[in-house]
Every structure is written in C-alpha cells, then in structure tokens.
Amino acid sequence: MAANDTALHFRAVPAQAGRPLEDRDLSPNTPAAYAGRMVDLPSREPAVDARAVKVGVLLAREPDPMGEWLADTTSFDAAGVDALWVDSGPEPKWDVLALTAALTVLTSRSLLVVTLPSSGAPVAELARTLETIGSLSHGRLVLLADPGQCDQLAVHAPRVRIFRRLPDEPGVFEEPGTGDEAGRWLSVPPPQGRASWRAALADAAEHGVHGLVVPADPLLLDILRNPDDPTGRRDLHLAQG
C-alpha cells in the first residue's frame, strides 16, 4: 500500500465492521486494509472547508457505571460535538429512551440520535414518550430507523426528526432535509492523532459527506477540546476508560 493512500478512503471501512479480520478483504485498494484505524499522517491543506463537516460521537453501549457514562456524555457535548449517538444494541440492559430523557437535561447543544431496540414496544405505543422526549430536548431528539420504520415514525411521532439507515451501505446514514441540513453521515474509526483527524475531515468535506460518526474515545475528546494543541493532553481519559 502506498503511504499516501492511508486514511483517504474510510468510507467502506464500516461495511466490514463486525467481521473477523481474517475474513475481511484486505487487498491494497480496500479501505479495510487499514484494520479499522485512522493512521496519523502529516497535515495537509484541505481543498474545501473541513469545518463544515459535522461530528457525531457514538456513545458506549453499556452505560456502566452509569454516572461515568453520563459524565463522558456531558464532556463531549461541552466540547462541541454536533450529535451524540445512543445505540443500546439488540438486547439492551437499560431503557434507551429513559437514558435519552436523562441526556436532554444534562446536554444542551448536541442532537440526540437514538436507535430504538428491535425487541422493544411498537412505535405506536411509544408515541407519547417520543413526543415528551422531543419536547424536553427542545427538538434535539432524532430517531435512527430502517427504511421500513420511517413511515410509522412519521405517523406516530411527526415532530421527531428521523435519520435513515441505508441497507446496502452499512455504517452510512442519511439525514433528510434541504440545504445544509441534509446529507449523509459515515461511521469512521477513532483518530490516532490530530493530523489523521484533520485528514478525515478534509476527505469527508471533499466527498460531500455531511457528518462523521466516531466512537467515544479519550483522544477524540482531547482533539475536540484543544484542536490547535500540537502536543495533546496525555493525562486526559474518559471516565469509563
């Protein structure tokens, strides 16, 4: 692999997420060859304004201990992320909507993008709860749904925003809308340094990507808090990590 190819095309990385490394296509032209990580690279000037790319943080699935998970969430919100993604997994230990209701009080600016568990109550039974959380969040609640769920959600929770999963493109999510409020979000691995993070944002901007979704990580939090610090703060860590 040529050195200048690294970290320029992570778009396809999520498509192989969850598969054993030995089963992935690691051919030189395949982004999965980077083994799910952003490699730190020398800084380069972006061709377009990378600041236009939104940043979403995927929170840990198991909020245990709960207090530390909530502390991490408020730290990312204070650091200026555009969205906090709450994915409870297929068999959640905690009630994801109750957690989201708590986040409406503890956060103030980030969208709260929530995946409803597939084994949960029908959407019609959750309508009042969703409307309540939407009101508590002052319109920041967003539901992440499969295409087949979107019509139901639009009927039963018409004032709640919806992001769509794209079935043929794992790790890619579509935000409907017009103008600057529409576009695609891509899942990417955590950065290994400021240079790799700048490269990720620049590449996303060049390809018209609306936002990046990154797992919660202490280095990411440091970069968001101190974007121009070349040395970093190695003493920082997430409450859970």
N, C-alpha and C positions, 0 to 999 in steps of 0.2 A: 504493500500500500504506500502510495506517495504521501510524504509528510503533509503536503498542502491540501490533501483531501480530508483530513481529520476534522470532525465537528462541523462540517459544512452541510451535511445532509442527514440530520437525525430524524427527519420526518418518518421514515419507515421503521425506526427502532421499536416504537410501541407495538407494531404489528406482530412482532415475535416475542413480546413480553410474556412471561409465564412459561415459556418452553425451555427445556433443559438446554444448556449452552451447546452440548454436543449435537443437538437436533437442529440447531439454527443454521441458516445459510450464511456461512462466513466467507463467502467469496470476496475478493478485493473490492468489488464495486458495490457491496451490500453494506448499508449503514450498520447492521447488526454486528459487523466485524469489529466494531468498537466496544463490543461486550457490555453495552448498557451504561457507558460512562462518557462524560464530556472530558476531553483531553485539553489541558491548558495549553494555549497557543500564544504566540506573540500578538500584541494588539495590532489591529488594522482599522483603518478609517472606513466606516460604513458608507455604502453608496446612497443610502436613504436614512431617514431619521429613525434610529432604533428605539428612540424613546416612545414612539407611537405604539410599540408592541406592549400589550397588557401582560401582567404577571399574575398567575394563579398558583396557589400553594395547596398541594394535596396533603391533607392532614392525616396523621396516623390513624389506622382503622380501629385500633384498640385504645381508647382513652383511659388508660390505667397506669398509674394513678390519675384519677380524674382531675385533681387540682393542677397537676403539672401539664396535662394536655390543654386545659383551659388557659394556663399561663403562656404556653407556646403560641396558642391561637391569638391571644391579645398582642403578643410581641410582633407577630407577622402583620397584624392589622395596623399596629402603630408604625411599623416600618414602611407602610405604604403600598402593600400588595393590592391588586385590583379585585381579587376574588379568593375566597377560602373554599376549598372543595371538600365536602364531607361525604365520604363513601364508607358506609358501615359494613360492606361485604354481604355475602349471601345469607349468613346466619349470625346477625349481629347480637352482641352481648347486651348492648344498650339500645334504648329507643332513640333512633336517629333524629326524629322530629323534636323530642324533648331536648336533646343536645343542641339542636339548631335554635330552639327557643331561648336557651341559655346564651348562645352566641349573639343573639340580637341585642342583648343587654350589655355584653362585655365588649362588643366591637361597635365601630361607628361608621366605617367608610367602605369596607370590602363587601362585594357581593357574597352571598352565602349560597353556594351551589351544592345542592343536596341530591343524592341518589336514594330513591325510595327502595327499601328491600323488596325483592320479588316475592317473598313469602308473607309480606305484610297485608294489611287490610286493603280492600278495594278502594280505588280512588274516590268513589262516591262517598264512602264512609269517612274519608279524611278531609273532605272539602272544607268543613268549618275550621279544623285545625290548621290547614294550609292558609286559609284566609286570615286566621288570627296571627300566625307567624309572619305572614306577609305584612300585616299592619304593624306588628311590633318592630319589624326590621325597617320600616319606612320604605318599603318597596325593594329591599335588597335581596329578598328570597328568590332563588332561581332553582327550578327542578330540572335535573338531568334525566332525560327519558329516551326510550327506544321509539322509533317512528310510530309503532302501533299504539303507544300510550299517549301520544301528543294530542289526539283529538279528544280523548277522555278528559285529559287535564284541562284542555281549553274550555270544555263544557262545565266541569265541576269546580275549577279554580281559575276563572277567567282573568283575574287581576294578577296572577303569579306568572312571572316570566318562565320560559322553557328553553333549555338548550337541548339539541338533538344529538344522539349518538349516530354515527354513520356505520351501519352494519358491515360494510365491505372495507372499512378503514379503521381497524381497532386503534384506540388512542387518539382519534380525531373527533372533535365535537363541533357542531355548528350552532352559532348564535344567530337566530333570525333577526331581522330588523332592516333598517335602511341606513345608509351613510356610514358614519364612524361606529355605529352600534352593531353592525353586522359583520360576520366573518367567521373564520374557523380558529379553534383552539387546538393546539397539538401538545401531546404529552412528551416530555423530554426528561432525561436523567438529570440528577443534580450536577451543578458545575463543580469543577475541581479547582477553580481559581477565577479571578476577575477577568483575565484575558479570554478564557473559554466562555464565560458568561456574556461578555461583550460580543464575541463571535456568534454565539447562539442568537442573541437579539438582532444582530445585524443580518444574519442569514434569514431569520424569520421575517424581518422587515422587507428584505429584498424579494421574498417569495409571496408577499402579501398576506402573511399569517397575522391573524388578529390578536392572538394571545398564546402564551406558553403555560403549560401546567407542569409544575415541578414538585417532587416530593419534599416535604418539610425536611430541612437539613440545616445544621448549625452554620456551615459556611455560607449557605444562601442567605441566612438571616444577617450575617456579618456584612455580606456584599450589599444587601439592600439598605442596611443602616449606614454603611460607610463606603459608598460606591467609588470614591476617589482615593481611598487609602491604599497605597500600593503594597503595604506590608501585611495588612489584615490583622485581626484580633484573635490569636490562637487561644486566648483564655475563655472565649465565648463558647457556650454549648447550650443546646436546648434543654429545657427542664427534664424532658424524658430521655435525653441521650447523653 
